[in-house]
Amino acid sequence: MNKQLLILLSFLAVMELPAQDIHFSQFDRSALLTNPANAGLSPGVARLGLQYRNQWNSVLHSNAYNSAMATFDWRSCVSGSFLAYGVVLSADQAGEARFSNAQALVNLAYHQRVADDVFLSGGVLAGFWNYGLDEEALQFEEQFDGIGFNGSYDSFESFNALRRTVFDLSAGLLFYDTYRAWRLGMSLYHINQPLYSLLEDDIEGNRVGMGWALQGSIGLNTDHNFQDKELSLRARFRRQALFRNSLQSELVAGGQWQMIKPKNTRYAQAIFWGVAARLGGREDGGALLMDAIIPSFRVDYHIWSFSLSYDINTSPLINASKLGGGMELSIQVNFDGKPNCVNCPEDW
């Protein structure tokens, strides 16, 4: 089999995803990837985040999409404003050819105080992106024994490279008010448009187009106590060019209700229930179409926060998925410390 054709077909099979980037429905918990200007914006002076997602298990079974990410960010005061630093490590794998992406990124952000509780921040996220196929998972016609494929047979193929590492750069701006609990931000992804190809000696092939996103959130009080923002509304719209002439769009919007811990309960400080909807579409597909309904549940206990969500698939794939989509789990730890340059709402 022609090696370039094989690589191209495997690559295209993976790229049927809504985007080539690692994908989480709980975008508020993957704050650094959502907007690099979010670095340092947490209830504690430092924050550790862990996130895992399993997608399309009901359809692909053992070949389902698995994604994992770890982030750590912290802040330091600068005359009423503050600097923030972060690290992002992520990896995902999908398909029979075990196509995988891995990223190691660093984050730098600056938050300028423009009023008592109002800040304007800007951040950059940059680092290395490694992607490729697992040669041992590939099958060739020479390995067909008349009944099935036999991995012990010689494929008579030799690959110079089935993995590539590129540099990637993203940036963002964020305007927010910690007292009124609102945020509004914009992000740019893949500013340098890195190469996304496994063809040998390909330096001018497919490049990831620069994408952009808008994010917003607001906390609302429902019991006439302005300090308590029990209801949080959030939305994110993203536009990404998978290929230079292939634009894709995604909108995730929803709300989360905080139930304060009763006095006679000592196991949790707060419980959250939420629901969101995701809509997606392509440039040639007209309007955005409903893709999933996402219920979520979250428990906070001291510095720990655990969140679980599930994507209920409502896309045209519903006949195969039987409503199954993606399970997602996140853990966040907010570390206390001094000095504390900003007092963020607990839900941040």
N, C-alpha and C positions, 0 to 999 in steps of 0.2 A: 504494500500500500504506500502511496506517496506520503512521505513524512510531513511535508508542509500541509497537505490536505487534512491529514489526521489531526495535527495540532490545531488547525483552524476550526475543524468541526467540533473538537472537544471544547475549544474556547467559546465558540458560539453557543454551545449547549448550556454552559454555565451562565452566559451573559443574557439568558432569558429572564434573569432576575429583574425586579424593578430598578435596581441600580447595582453597579459593581462594588460599591462600598459596603463595608460591614453595616448591618441593618438592625436597628432596635426600635421597637414600638414605644418603649419607655424613654422617649428622647430627653425628658427632663432628668433622667438618671445617668444618661451619657452626655453630661453637660459640656465637657471639653470638646467632644466631637461635634455636638450640635452647634456650638459657637465658641471659638477659642477665647473670646472676651469673658466667658463665664468663669475662667480660672480664678480661684480664690474667693468666689462668691458662695459661701456656705455658712451654716450656723456656727460651725467651729472654725478655728484658725487654720486647721488642716483637715483634709477629707480623703478617705480611701474609698474607692468604689470598685465593686466586682459585679460583672454582668454576664449572664449566659442565656443563649436562645437556641431552641431547637425548632426548625421550621419545615413544614411539609412532610412530617413523619407519617401521616396517614396516607400519603401518596407514594413517597419514595422509600419509606421504611429504613433500612440500614444505610441508604444513600442520602438521607435527609441532610439539610443544611444545618450545620452546627457552628455557632459563633460564640466567642468568649472575649472578654475585655477586662483589663485591670487599669485603673487610673489612680493617680495620687497628685493632689495639688495643695498648696499652702500659700499664705500671704505674709507680707511684712509691711509695717506702717512707714509712710513717708510724708510727714508733716500734714496729717489729717487725711491724706489720700493713701493709696497703698499699691505695692507691686505684688504680683502673684506669679507662681511658678508651677509647672505641672509636668507629669510624665504619663504617656498613654502607651499601653501594650495591648495589641489585639491580634486575634487569629480566627480564621474561619476555614471550613472545609466542606466540599459538596461533591456529589456525583460519584459514579463508578470509577472515574479516572482520578478521584480524590484531588480535584483542583482546589488549591488553597491560597489564601492571602494572609500575610502577616505584616504588622506595622509596628515600628518603634519610633515614637514621636515625642518631642519636647514642646512645652507650651510656655509662653511668656505673655503676661498681660499687665497693663497699667490702668488703675482706676482713679480717675480724677474727681474729687468732690466739687460739685458746682453749686450746691446749696446744702442746708443742714442734713438732709437725708437723701439727696439726689446726687447720683454719680453718672459719669460718662466713662466707659472703658473701651479699650481696644486691645486685641490680642492676636498673636500669630501661633500657628501650630505647624511644625516642620519636622521632617525626619525621613526615615527609609521605609520603603514599601517593597516587600518581596512576594512574588506570586509565581505559581507554576503547577505542573502536573506531576503525578507519581508514575515514573516509568514502569515500575513493577505492576501497576494496576492496569496498564494498557494491554489489549489483546490484538493479535494480528492473524491474518488468514493462514500463515504458516504454522500456527499453533492449533489449528483445528484438526482433531483426530478422527473425524467422521461422525462423532456423536456430540462433542462439545469442545470447548477450548481447554487445552492442557498447558498449564504454565511451565511445565518442565521441558516443553519443546522449545528449541531455539527460534526466536522471532526473526533472526537475521537482520535486525535493525540496530542501528547505532545512532544515538543522539548526542550532539555536542552540548546542548543545553535545553533543559525543560523548565528552567527557573530563571527569573530575572529580578534584579533589584534596581529600583529607581528612587529618585528623590521626589518628595511630595511637599507642597506648601499650601496652607489654608490660612485664612484670617477672618476676623470678625469685629463688629462694633456693637456695643450694648449701652442702652440708656435705661436707667432704673431708679426707683424710689423705694427705699427699704421701709418707710413708714406707711405709705399707702399701698405697698406690696404689688407694684406693677413693674413689668420689664418689657422692653421692645428692642429687638436686635436684628442685625443682618449679617450674613456670613457669605464668604466666597470660598469655594472648594477647588482644589487642583488648579491653583492659579498658574503654575508652570506647565500645565497640561502634559503630565508625564506619559512616556511610552507605555502602551498596554498591549504587548504582542510577544509571542514566543517564537516567531519565525527567525531562523538563523540569520545573523548579521543584519537584522532589521533595525535601522536607526531612524527611519522616517515613516514607519508604518502607522497603525492605529494609535491615536493619542486620545486620552481622556479629555473631553471638553471641560472647560471651566464651568462649574455649577454655582448656583446661588440659592439662598434660603432666607426667609423671613420668619422670625419667631416672636411670640408675644404671650404674656401671662398676666393675670390679675387676681388678687385675693379679695374676697368680699366678705363682709360681716353680715350675719343674719339675725343677731340677737341684740342689736343696738349698742353693742360694745365694740368700739372702733378698733381696739387692740386685737380682738380675736377675729381672724380671717378664716372662718371654717370652710368656705367654699373657694376653691381655686379653679380658674378657667384657663386653659392653655391651648395654643394652636401653633402649628408649624407648616409652612408651605415651602417645598423644595422643587427646584428645576435643575435637571442634570442632563448633560449631553453624553450619552454612553459612547456613541460614535460622533464624529463631527456633525453629521447630518441627521442625528437621531435624538430628539429631545424627549425627555420623560418628566412627568410631574407627579408630585405626591402631596396630599394634604392630610394632616392628622390633627384632629381637634376634639376636645373633650373637657370633662370636669372631674374634680375629686373633692369629696366631702369628708371633712375631718370630724370624727366623733371623739370628744374629749373623754379621757379616762374617768369613770366614776370614782368617788373617794374610797369606796370599799374594794376597789380592784388594785392589786399591787403588781400585776404581771405586765402591763403595758401602759405607756404614757399617752399614747394616742393610737387610734385605729382609723384608717382611711378606706373609703369605698370609692371607686371611680368607674367611669366608662368613657370610651373615646371611639371615634369612627375614623377609618382611613379610606381615602379616595385616591385613585390613581388613574393615569392616562398617558398616552403617547401623543406626539404632535399630530399624527395622522388619524388619531382615534376620536377627535372631537372633544366633547365635554368630559370632565372627570367622572369616573364611575365608582360606585361603592365597592370597596375591596374587602373590608373587614370591620367587624364590631369587636371592640377590645375592652372587656371588663377587667378590673384590677382590684387588688386588695393589698393593703400595706399596714404594717405594724411598726411603731417606734418604741424602743425601750432604752432609756438612758442615751448613750451615744450611738446606739445601734438602730438601723432602719432596714427592714426587710420588705420587699415588694414583689408581688407575683401577678402576672397578667397572662391572658391567653387570647390569641387572635382567632376569632370565629370567622372563617372564610365565607365571604358572600360573593366572590368573583365568579366568572364563568367556569372556573375550575371546580365549582361546588359539587357537580355530579360525581367527580372522582374523589374529592377531598372529604365529602360527607360532613361539611362544616368544619373539618379539622384544619388548623392553620399553624400557629406557632406558640409554644409555651416559652415564657420568658421570666427569669428570676434575677433580681438584683439585690445586692447587699451594700449598704453605705455606712461608713463609720465617720462621725464628726468629732474630731479631737478638740477638746477645750485647751485653752492656753492664754498667755499674756505676751504682748499687748494685743488687744482686740480692736482693730481699726474701724470695724463696721459691725452693726448689729442687724443681722439678716433675720427675716421671718423664719420660724421653725420649719415651714414647708419648703424652704429653699435648700 
